[in-house]
Amino acid sequence: MMAIVNYAEQRINQHGNRGFTLLEVMIALVIMGTALVALLSLANRSIGVRSEVQRVTHATLLAEQKMTEVETFYQLGRGREIENEGVFEEPFEVYRWEIAFADTMLPSIQQVNVMVRWGPTEKSEYVEINSFVFRESAL
């Protein structure tokens, strides 16, 4: 007759304790190590994305600030005093701004484009916002 041996009984060592084999421990370590590497690379990528989002947010807020300045100058009748480009003051000196004006189909309205750039000139990133103002002659 053949004895049926339970697997759980095979894993009992000489002292009557149950335990894991070396192979099972090594496989578990490989799985945990792989998961840890994946989590670390994900955390690293998350930090990179956060810094990019922060730069875009700063640029957007700076563009809105510059657009508000342009609109205020036009409301005060000082639109001709607006500079077309420049660099923001500290702590935002890495951002450059440009203002461009374009005619519209309505002679009394002018389109204003504010672009904020950052990074090396040859491959700079930018945020651009547009608005409309009344020409000074129409006020």
HUTA-V178597 format. One record per helix or strand of 2 or more residues. SS is the DSSP state (~ for helix, > for strand). FROM is the first residue (numbers start at 1). TO is the last residue. Records with the same first field share a line. If there is no record, write none. Layout:
BEGIN
SS->FROM-TO ; FROM-TO
END
This chain:
BEGIN
~->7-10 ; 22-75 ; 79-81 ; 121-123 ; 136-138
>->85-87 ; 95-103 ; 109-118 ; 125-134
END
